[in-house]
Amino acid sequence: MTPYRDLTDEEWLRVAPLLPELRPRSELRGRPLANTRAVLNGVLWVMYSGATWSAMPRKYPSYQTCHRRFKAWHQSGVLKRMLEQLFGAAGTDLCNSIEARMRVHVAGQADELSVAAAPVEYAQAPSSAPVYEYGGSLKHAA
């Protein structure tokens, strides 16, 4: 696969109709919605580079915004359709590789959580109820 570059105008015109419409906030408070094209470029950068979300360059919107939209697009199937539209079979491979990364990361977290939340009984415990000790560090899901 070729090194990553931001979407061209022609590529953007092909995938823009596939993206769900984001409704602007009804209240005039909070931040304005991030540019969808810039968010997509950030998502593609993470997918191509294999880097963590927090390592995204500053030229893209915040990694939290990009990750949130990535999850929504992935769960709805929009991401896979976009990648197939842009890259054909290579887009399917890219989507499969990100899914593999997601499964490994989530599976590793689940194992840590089940071990970390095991009940521990102490001889000096005043009540007969088990005491739960949460050891280890929990990793951020981004």
C-alpha positions in Angstrom: 0.0 0.0 0.0 1.2 3.5 -0.8 2.2 5.9 2.0 -0.7 7.9 3.4 -1.7 11.3 2.1 -4.8 13.4 2.7 -7.8 12.8 0.5 -7.9 14.7 -2.8 -10.9 16.7 -3.8 -12.0 13.9 -6.2 -11.7 11.2 -3.6 -13.6 13.4 -1.1 -16.5 13.9 -3.6 -16.7 10.1 -4.0 -17.0 9.3 -0.3 -18.8 12.3 1.1 -22.3 11.0 0.1 -21.5 7.8 2.1 -21.0 9.7 5.4 -24.0 10.2 7.7 -25.2 13.8 8.0 -24.2 15.4 11.3 -26.8 17.7 12.8 -25.5 20.9 14.2 -26.2 21.5 17.9 -29.5 23.2 18.6 -28.0 25.3 21.3 -25.3 27.8 20.6 -23.0 26.5 23.3 -20.0 24.3 23.1 -17.5 23.7 20.3 -18.6 23.8 16.7 -18.5 20.4 14.9 -15.2 19.4 13.5 -14.8 19.4 9.8 -15.8 15.9 8.6 -13.1 15.7 5.9 -10.4 16.6 8.4 -11.7 14.0 10.8 -11.7 11.3 8.0 -8.1 12.3 7.1 -7.1 11.9 10.8 -8.8 8.5 10.9 -7.1 7.3 7.8 -3.7 8.6 9.1 -4.1 6.4 12.2 -5.2 3.4 10.1 -2.3 3.7 7.7 0.4 4.5 10.3 -0.7 2.0 12.9 0.0 4.7 15.5 -2.1 5.3 18.6 -4.9 7.9 18.5 -3.1 10.2 20.8 -0.1 10.3 18.4 -2.1 12.0 15.7 -0.5 15.2 14.2 -2.0 18.5 15.3 -3.1 19.3 11.7 -6.1 17.0 12.3 -9.0 17.6 14.8 -8.5 16.2 18.3 -7.9 12.5 18.6 -10.9 12.1 20.8 -13.2 13.5 18.1 -11.5 11.3 15.4 -11.8 8.2 17.5 -15.4 8.8 18.4 -16.4 9.3 14.8 -14.2 6.3 13.8 -16.2 4.1 16.3 -19.5 5.3 15.0 -18.5 4.8 11.3 -17.1 1.4 12.1 -20.2 0.2 14.0 -22.6 1.4 11.3 -20.5 -0.2 8.4 -19.9 3.2 6.8 -16.1 2.9 7.3 -15.9 -0.3 5.3 -18.0 1.1 2.5 -15.8 4.2 2.4 -12.6 2.3 2.3 -13.9 0.0 -0.5 -15.0 3.0 -2.5 -11.6 4.7 -2.1 -9.2 1.8 -2.3 -11.1 -1.3 -3.6 -9.6 -4.6 -2.3 -6.8 -2.7 -0.5 -9.5 -0.8 1.5 -11.0 -4.1 2.6 -7.5 -5.3 3.7 -7.0 -2.0 5.6 -10.4 -2.4 7.3 -9.6 -6.0 8.3 -6.2 -5.0 9.7 -7.8 -2.3 11.9 -10.5 -4.8 13.1 -7.7 -7.2 14.0 -6.0 -4.4 16.1 -9.3 -3.6 17.8 -10.0 -7.3 18.7 -6.5 -7.8 20.2 -6.7 -4.6 22.2 -10.2 -5.3 23.6 -9.4 -8.9 24.3 -6.2 -7.9 26.2 -8.2 -5.4 28.3 -10.9 -7.9 29.2 -8.3 -10.4 30.4 -6.7 -7.7 32.6 -10.0 -6.6 34.0 -11.1 -10.1 35.0 -7.9 -10.8 36.8 -7.8 -7.4 38.4 -11.3 -7.6 39.9 -10.8 -11.0 41.6 -12.2 -11.1 45.2 -9.6 -11.0 47.9 -10.4 -12.1 51.4 -8.4 -10.7 54.3 -8.1 -12.3 57.8 -8.6 -8.9 59.4 -11.7 -8.0 57.4 -14.5 -6.8 59.8 -17.3 -8.2 57.7 -17.8 -11.6 56.0 -18.4 -9.9 52.6 -15.4 -10.4 50.2 -13.3 -7.4 49.6 -12.5 -6.5 46.0 -9.0 -5.3 45.3 -8.4 -3.7 41.9 -4.7 -4.1 41.2 -2.8 -3.2 38.2 -3.4 -0.3 35.9 -6.3 0.0 33.5 -5.4 1.1 30.0 -7.2 3.9 28.2 -9.4 2.4 25.4 -8.4 5.0 22.8 
